[in-house]
């Protein structure tokens, strides 16, 4: 891995390089995505099935597009029982964590007859996209579905691309069943996003779409936003590790590669105050990469977006970490909890050498659908609030309105909205 001194120039170059990974930087694909969306919006199932045949080489019909109970039963039969048990434990942890995020409606009555409040209502239909292709991610099923279930969403739809033989990854189906998905459809790519956003004869329209995907899925979510809510326009995976001389270089190298293996555009960065540690981590990363199954992807990722930055002190390192605003942030310092108090921007923070990033990916409970590409500066992980609507409640008695009607009328008049003013005034004529 490349080792460079951390200064304003190297930091700015790094930030500029990372931004190239944003889905907003792939305008050349937008026309293709927009054409797919328009076709599905206009021709519905006809277009959806045509694109499934084109991209997934699978002939789907109205009779086969929906996953059946028999297919789910078959998925259980072909999935390792030990893995099923692990998924159930993970689901329990994820549910327990997200239950702490619940909110209740509230009302605040005053003696003058004023009642203000907030009514909290779950969205009715949530749509989850689950990638297929080279790798299946049952963990993403659990992370997307369970917060919606905790929020009280009444109908959860899932789409995932089928294989050429018309089958869906069994682990994905088992995870969906464990999480409580109501309906599963065999559809992938931008066409699946369009189907959930606008509805087809087979797939119902939803209120919100969540879930990761390739650049075409990300751009489709971006294009459909406004017609439907989306979680985020996610970019490639990323990890940032803050470490001092006390950290274990082997652990750091292993954790950096855990994200580098996702794809060639994944980002793995170490910021440390110790040059000897930096050099050890670089050697360990190279040794690990040679032994791992996805070594070609790892090497490409590290060549493109892998960095080891040497900071003058921890304050400089923390400042850079806050500007990078990484999806995953590991803190491996003498006192990680103290360091954590100075972190303002990160999707998820992992403290100490036994809080490796995959713990959050699979099992601990906090959501692994996290802001990427620096958006942790203003976005949060997927959570229960993402599936709730907040409605303001206002009730004034005659006396309460009388006490403030002059102020309201003045405000309206100053904005030139005389009908607004009159709406209040007529009640006291």
C-alpha positions in Angstrom: 0.0 0.0 0.0 1.2 3.5 -0.7 2.5 5.5 2.3 2.3 9.3 2.2 2.7 12.1 4.7 -0.7 13.7 5.7 -0.8 17.4 4.9 -3.3 19.7 3.2 -2.2 18.7 -0.3 -2.3 15.0 0.2 -5.6 15.2 2.1 -7.2 17.3 -0.7 -5.9 15.0 -3.4 -7.3 12.0 -1.5 -10.8 13.6 -1.1 -10.8 14.5 -4.8 -9.9 10.9 -5.7 -12.5 9.4 -3.4 -15.3 11.6 -4.9 -14.6 10.1 -8.3 -16.3 7.0 -6.9 -19.6 8.7 -6.4 -22.6 7.5 -8.4 -23.0 11.1 -9.4 -19.8 10.8 -11.5 -21.2 8.2 -13.9 -23.4 10.3 -16.1 -22.6 8.1 -19.1 -25.0 5.5 -17.7 -27.9 7.8 -16.9 -29.4 7.7 -20.4 -29.5 3.9 -20.3 -31.1 3.9 -16.9 -33.6 6.5 -17.8 -34.6 4.5 -20.9 -35.1 1.4 -18.7 -37.2 3.4 -16.2 -39.4 4.9 -19.0 -40.0 1.5 -20.6 -41.0 -0.2 -17.4 -43.2 2.8 -16.4 -45.0 2.6 -19.8 -45.0 -1.1 -20.6 -44.9 -2.5 -17.1 -44.6 -6.3 -16.9 -43.8 -6.5 -20.6 -40.7 -4.3 -20.3 -39.7 -5.9 -16.9 -39.7 -9.4 -18.3 -37.9 -8.3 -21.5 -35.1 -6.7 -19.5 -34.9 -9.8 -17.2 -34.4 -11.9 -20.3 -31.8 -9.5 -21.7 -29.7 -9.0 -18.6 -30.3 -12.1 -16.5 -30.9 -14.5 -19.4 -34.0 -15.7 -17.6 -37.5 -16.0 -19.1 -39.9 -14.8 -16.5 -43.7 -14.8 -16.8 -46.6 -13.5 -14.6 -46.9 -17.0 -13.3 -43.2 -17.4 -12.3 -42.1 -13.8 -11.3 -43.2 -14.3 -7.7 -41.3 -16.6 -5.4 -43.5 -19.4 -4.1 -43.7 -21.1 -0.7 -42.4 -24.2 -2.3 -39.3 -22.3 -3.4 -38.7 -21.0 0.1 -39.1 -24.5 1.5 -36.6 -25.7 -1.0 -34.2 -22.9 0.0 -34.3 -24.1 3.6 -33.6 -27.6 2.5 -30.5 -26.6 0.6 -29.1 -24.1 3.1 -26.6 -25.2 5.8 -28.7 -25.5 9.0 -25.8 -24.0 11.0 -26.0 -20.9 8.8 -29.8 -20.7 9.3 -29.2 -20.7 13.0 -26.6 -17.9 12.7 -28.9 -15.8 10.6 -31.6 -16.2 13.2 -29.2 -15.0 16.0 -28.1 -12.1 13.9 -31.8 -11.2 13.2 -32.5 -11.2 16.9 -29.5 -8.8 17.6 -30.6 -6.5 14.7 -34.2 -6.4 16.0 -33.1 -5.8 19.6 -30.9 -2.8 18.5 -33.5 -1.2 16.3 -36.3 -1.6 18.9 -34.4 1.0 20.9 -35.0 3.5 18.1 -38.8 3.4 18.4 -40.6 6.7 18.9 -44.2 7.3 20.1 -46.7 9.9 19.1 -47.0 12.7 21.5 -49.4 15.5 22.5 -48.8 18.6 24.6 -51.9 20.3 25.9 -51.7 23.8 27.4 -54.1 25.5 29.9 -55.2 28.0 27.3 -56.8 25.3 25.1 -53.8 24.8 22.8 -52.9 21.2 21.9 -49.8 20.5 19.8 -48.4 17.1 18.9 -46.8 14.8 16.5 -48.5 11.6 15.2 -46.1 8.9 14.1 -47.2 6.5 11.4 -45.3 3.8 9.5 -45.2 3.8 5.7 -47.6 1.2 4.2 -45.3 -0.5 1.7 -41.6 -0.8 1.7 -39.5 -2.2 -1.1 -36.2 -3.9 -0.6 -33.6 -4.5 -3.4 -31.2 -7.3 -2.9 -28.3 -7.8 -5.4 -27.6 -11.1 -7.1 -24.8 -11.8 -9.5 -21.3 -12.7 -8.3 -22.2 -12.6 -4.6 -25.4 -12.9 -2.5 -25.8 -10.9 0.6 -28.4 -12.4 3.1 -27.0 -9.9 5.7 -28.4 -7.0 3.6 -31.8 -8.6 3.6 -31.8 -8.6 7.4 -30.5 -5.1 7.7 -33.1 -3.7 5.2 -36.1 -5.6 6.4 -35.9 -5.7 10.2 -35.9 -1.9 10.8 -39.1 -1.7 8.6 -40.6 -4.5 10.6 -39.8 -2.8 13.9 -41.3 0.4 12.5 -44.5 -1.4 11.8 -44.5 -1.4 8.0 -47.5 -3.6 7.0 -46.3 -4.9 3.6 -42.6 -5.5 2.7 -41.8 -6.3 -1.0 -38.4 -7.7 -2.1 -36.9 -7.9 -5.5 -33.8 -9.8 -6.4 -32.4 -10.9 -9.8 -32.9 -14.6 -10.7 -30.3 -16.9 -12.2 -30.6 -18.1 -15.8 -32.5 -21.1 -14.5 -35.1 -18.9 -12.7 -33.8 -19.6 -9.2 -33.0 -17.1 -6.4 -30.0 -17.6 -4.1 -31.3 -19.9 -1.3 -29.5 -17.9 1.5 -31.3 -14.8 0.3 -34.7 -16.5 0.4 -34.1 -17.9 3.9 -32.9 -14.5 5.2 -36.1 -12.9 3.7 -38.3 -15.5 5.4 -36.5 -15.1 8.7 -36.9 -11.3 8.5 -40.5 -11.4 7.6 -40.7 -10.3 3.9 -44.2 -10.6 2.6 -43.6 -11.0 -1.1 -40.4 -11.7 -3.1 -40.2 -11.1 -6.9 -37.6 -12.2 -9.4 -36.4 -8.9 -10.8 -33.1 -7.1 -10.8 -31.2 -4.0 -11.9 -32.7 -0.6 -12.8 -35.9 -2.4 -14.1 -36.6 -3.7 -10.6 -36.3 -0.3 -9.1 -38.6 1.1 -11.7 -41.1 -1.6 -11.0 -41.2 -0.9 -7.3 -41.3 2.9 -7.9 -44.2 2.9 -10.4 -45.8 -0.5 -10.1 -46.4 -3.2 -12.8 -49.2 -5.7 -13.2 -47.2 -8.1 -11.1 -45.1 -6.0 -8.7 -46.9 -3.4 -6.5 -45.8 0.2 -6.2 -44.1 0.9 -2.9 -43.6 4.0 -0.7 -39.8 3.6 -0.1 -37.0 1.6 -1.7 -33.9 0.6 0.3 -31.0 -1.7 -0.5 -27.6 -1.7 -2.2 -26.9 -2.4 -5.8 -24.5 -1.7 -8.7 -24.2 1.6 -10.5 -27.4 1.0 -12.5 -29.4 0.4 -9.4 -27.9 3.4 -7.7 -28.7 5.7 -10.7 -32.2 4.2 -10.9 -32.9 5.0 -7.3 -31.6 8.6 -7.9 -33.9 9.0 -11.0 -36.9 7.6 -9.1 -36.4 9.7 -6.0 -39.4 12.0 -5.6 -41.8 9.5 -7.1 -40.8 7.2 -4.2 -38.5 7.7 -1.2 -35.1 6.0 -1.2 -32.6 5.3 1.6 -29.5 6.7 -0.1 -27.6 6.7 -3.4 -24.8 4.4 -2.1 -21.3 4.4 -3.4 -18.6 1.7 -3.1 -17.6 0.4 0.3 -15.0 2.1 2.4 -13.1 1.8 5.6 -10.9 4.2 7.5 -8.8 3.2 10.5 -7.3 5.6 13.0 -4.4 4.0 14.8 -1.4 4.9 17.0 1.7 3.0 17.8 -0.2 0.7 20.2 -2.2 -0.9 17.4 -1.7 -4.4 16.0 -0.5 -4.1 12.4 -1.9 -7.6 11.4 -5.3 -6.7 12.7 -5.3 -3.4 10.8 -4.2 -5.1 7.5 -6.9 -7.7 7.8 -9.6 -5.1 8.5 -8.5 -2.9 5.5 -8.7 -5.9 3.2 -12.2 -6.8 4.5 -13.5 -3.8 2.6 -11.1 -3.9 -0.3 -12.4 -7.2 -1.3 -15.9 -5.8 -2.1 -14.9 -4.4 -5.5 -12.2 -2.5 -7.4 -13.6 0.9 -6.3 -13.7 0.1 -2.6 -11.6 2.4 -0.4 -9.3 1.3 2.4 -7.4 4.0 4.4 -5.2 3.9 7.4 -4.3 7.2 9.2 -1.6 6.7 11.8 0.8 8.7 13.9 3.4 5.9 13.6 5.6 5.3 10.5 6.9 1.9 11.8 3.3 0.8 12.1 2.5 2.1 8.6 5.3 0.1 7.1 4.3 -3.1 9.0 0.7 -2.7 7.9 1.7 -2.3 4.3 3.8 -5.6 4.5 1.0 -7.5 6.3 -1.6 -6.3 3.7 0.5 -7.5 0.9 1.0 -10.9 2.5 -2.7 -11.3 3.3 -3.7 -10.3 -0.2 -1.7 -13.2 -1.8 -3.6 -15.8 0.3 -7.2 -14.5 -0.2 -9.7 -15.7 -2.8 -10.5 -12.2 -4.1 -6.9 -11.1 -4.3 -7.2 -9.6 -7.8 -10.1 -7.4 -6.6 -8.2 -6.5 -3.4 -5.0 -5.5 -5.3 -7.0 -3.3 -7.7 -8.9 -1.7 -4.9 -5.7 -0.9 -3.0 -3.9 0.4 -6.1 -6.8 2.7 -6.9 -8.1 3.8 -3.5 -5.8 2.4 -0.8 -3.8 4.8 1.3 -1.7 4.8 4.4 -1.4 8.4 5.7 1.1 9.4 8.4 -0.1 12.2 10.6 2.0 14.4 12.8 -0.3 13.8 15.8 -3.7 12.3 16.6 -5.5 15.7 16.4 -4.4 16.0 12.8 -5.5 12.4 12.1 -8.9 13.0 13.7 -9.4 16.2 11.6 -8.7 14.3 8.4 -11.0 11.5 9.5 -13.9 14.0 10.0 -13.3 15.5 6.6 -13.2 12.0 4.9 -16.4 11.0 6.8 -16.0 7.4 6.1 -18.7 4.7 6.0 -16.8 2.5 8.5 -14.4 4.0 11.0 -12.2 1.8 13.3 -10.4 3.4 16.2 -7.3 1.5 17.4 -5.7 3.8 19.9 -4.6 3.5 23.5 -8.0 5.0 24.6 -10.4 4.5 21.7 -13.4 5.8 23.6 -11.7 9.1 24.3 -10.7 9.4 20.6 -14.3 8.6 19.6 -15.6 11.7 21.4 -13.8 13.9 18.9 -15.3 12.1 15.9 -18.1 14.1 14.2 -18.6 12.3 10.9 -18.7 8.5 10.4 -21.3 6.0 9.4 -20.4 3.5 12.1 -17.6 3.6 14.6 -15.8 0.4 15.8 -13.8 0.8 19.0 -10.9 -1.4 20.0 -9.0 -4.2 18.4 -11.8 -6.8 18.9 -14.5 -4.7 17.2 -13.5 -5.7 13.7 -15.7 -4.2 10.9 -17.3 -7.5 9.8 -18.9 -7.6 13.3 -21.1 -4.7 12.2 -21.7 -6.2 8.8 -23.2 -9.4 10.1 -24.0 -9.7 13.7 -23.7 -7.0 16.3 -27.1 -5.3 15.6 -26.5 -1.8 14.3 -27.4 -1.4 10.7 -24.8 -1.9 8.0 -26.6 0.2 5.4 -24.4 3.3 5.9 -23.7 6.6 4.3 -20.8 6.6 1.8 -18.7 9.1 -0.2 -18.5 11.6 2.6 -22.2 11.7 3.1 -21.8 10.8 6.8 -21.4 14.5 7.2 -25.2 14.8 6.8 -26.7 11.3 6.5 -27.3 8.5 9.1 -27.3 4.7 8.9 -30.6 3.1 7.9 -32.8 3.1 10.9 -36.4 2.8 12.1 -37.1 6.5 11.4 -36.6 5.8 7.7 -39.8 3.9 7.7 -41.9 6.4 9.7 -43.8 9.5 8.8 -44.2 12.3 11.3 -47.5 14.3 11.1 -47.9 17.6 13.0 -51.1 18.0 15.1 -52.5 21.4 15.9 -55.6 22.2 17.8 -56.5 25.7 19.3 -59.6 26.7 21.3 -61.3 30.0 20.5 -59.6 31.6 23.4 -56.2 30.4 22.4 -56.6 31.7 18.8 -58.0 35.0 20.1 -54.9 35.6 22.1 -52.7 35.4 19.0 -54.9 36.3 16.0 -53.6 39.8 15.7 -50.0 38.5 15.4 -51.0 36.0 12.7 -52.9 38.5 10.7 -49.9 40.9 10.8 -47.6 38.2 9.6 -49.9 37.3 6.7 -50.3 40.9 5.7 -46.6 41.5 5.7 -46.3 38.6 3.3 -49.0 40.0 1.1 -51.3 37.1 1.7 -54.6 38.8 2.6 -56.6 35.6 2.3 -54.5 34.1 5.0 -55.1 37.0 7.3 -58.9 36.9 6.5 -59.1 33.2 7.4 -58.2 34.1 11.0 -59.9 37.5 11.1 -63.4 36.3 10.2 -63.5 34.1 13.3 -63.6 37.2 15.5 -65.8 39.6 13.5 
